[in-house]
């Protein structure tokens, strides 16, 4: 069942989404080679609680950390640990909060040092594809329009692998609500989008093949071919004509640019 939100509820969800953006901004300031990923997770948990919210991933279906920290060939749901970030790594930080009963859930992939032109292009194209999907998140369109736009830009235009096993989702009082939002699909297929629907759109794009597997820990999703994978996620409200992006990358991007340990390749506008 798809749950449409009132304008008041959307404003509460914007607060939740922006708290995730703020958390990711704090993270972006501290990223550097040598940093154990468990330290990032601790910081995330403290920051969320200091801001009156709860880290929503912790204990979700038994997930044991505040955040998902996915390095290189880890697609999503990476466990934070003693492992230290290294020059040339890419790292996706995925954060969820519950604030006043409403979920925020979004993610950003950072480059530690320079992972090379091929991987930087994967980061840029995946980020662009998120905005191409968001452009289709308007009332009257279908979930398949979002998936088609993402797949078109990443798979058909650039030859990347679009992960099929995991999808975006509705968001609200629950972390995962209807509809599912695949990052692939046919135009005009899937569920029809209504005004006031809030979606977490989250392309997960592999440099190599699309195939993934889940590690023995039951969570960590990795590429089968061992090549890197990128994940960007925004929370958006479906509106007539133009989607309203509730989360915000601008402060994250500013922190990324000001952090000398990060290699940035920011797009200011979604390109065609
Ligand atoms: Co999500």
Boltz pocket constraint, residues with backbone or C-beta under 6 A from the ligand:
constraints:
  - pocket:
      binder: B
      contacts: [[A, 105], [A, 167], [A, 168], [A, 169], [A, 175], [A, 200], [A, 202], [A, 233]]
      max_distance: 6.0
